[in-house]
Amino acid sequence: MELVAIIVGVLLLCLVLPLVWLAVRRVRLMRGGGVDLCLRRRFLVNDWHFGVGRFSGDKFAWYRLTSFRIGPTVVLDRADLEIVDRRPPLRAEDFAIPSAVEVLRCRRRGPAPTQGTDVELAMSADVLTGFMAWVEATPPGRGGYQRAS
């Protein structure tokens, strides 16, 4: 009987520890100046992922909410970023991104492995204001913000 109790206890611990890790990770990211937003890299599928974004100098790091990875999932460099499109969420996306006011499609202009790759960011109005201010605040002489027409 004691062996069964120990096995059940170990199994419960194995189930609870990952959930605690995800909760602690999210709290730490948010306390460090993170913002809630959704990101999508594949556009043929309704593949939105919740996450936390953090601004750090010229980099915008996005951490997927349900990932055990310590580092960011996607990193966008301000100098290599181009905003291609801005739109409201589609009707089919309402269930995936309920709090989003705007969806931005961004293209990376950087070096070969990521050049030309698009990502979409869905965010609320206040996060959008902060993101646009960050994008447009490129220091002089660094290439600068470009918006596709």
Residue pairs with C-beta under 8 A, 6 or more apart in sequence:
18 68
21 68
22 65
22 66
22 68
25 63
26 52
26 65
29 52
29 54
29 63
30 36
30 52
32 54
33 54
33 55
34 52
34 53
34 54
34 63
35 52
35 53
35 54
35 123
35 127
35 130
35 131
36 50
36 51
36 52
36 53
36 99
36 123
36 124
36 127
37 51
37 52
37 53
37 62
37 100
37 121
37 122
37 123
37 124
37 127
38 48
38 49
38 50
38 51
38 96
38 97
38 100
38 121
38 122
38 123
39 48
39 49
39 51
39 62
39 64
39 73
39 74
39 119
39 120
39 121
39 122
40 47
40 48
40 49
40 119
40 120
40 122
41 47
41 74
41 117
41 118
41 119
41 120
43 118
43 120
46 92
46 93
46 96
48 93
48 96
48 97
48 122
49 64
49 65
49 66
50 64
50 65
50 66
51 62
51 63
51 64
51 65
51 73
52 62
52 63
52 65
53 60
53 61
53 62
53 63
53 121
53 127
53 131
54 60
54 61
54 62
54 63
54 72
55 130
55 134
58 77
58 78
58 79
58 138
58 142
59 75
59 76
59 77
59 78
60 75
60 76
60 78
60 81
60 131
60 134
61 72
61 74
61 75
62 72
62 73
62 74
62 75
62 76
62 121
63 69
63 72
63 73
64 73
67 73
74 119
76 106
76 108
76 119
77 108
77 110
78 134
78 135
78 138
78 145
79 138
79 142
79 143
79 144
80 108
80 109
80 110
80 114
80 143
81 106
81 107
81 108
81 109
81 135
81 145
82 106
82 107
82 108
82 109
82 146
82 147
82 148
83 104
83 105
83 106
83 135
83 147
83 148
84 105
84 106
84 107
84 118
84 148
85 104
85 105
85 148
86 102
86 103
86 104
86 105
87 102
87 103
87 105
88 101
88 102
88 103
89 97
89 100
89 102
89 103
89 122
93 100
93 103
93 122
97 103
97 122
99 124
100 122
100 123
100 124
101 123
101 124
101 125
101 128
102 122
102 123
102 125
102 128
103 120
103 121
103 122
104 120
104 121
104 123
104 128
104 131
105 118
105 119
105 120
106 118
106 119
106 120
106 121
107 116
107 117
107 118
107 148
108 114
108 115
108 116
108 117
108 118
108 119
109 115
109 116
109 146
121 131
123 131
135 145
136 145
138 144
138 145
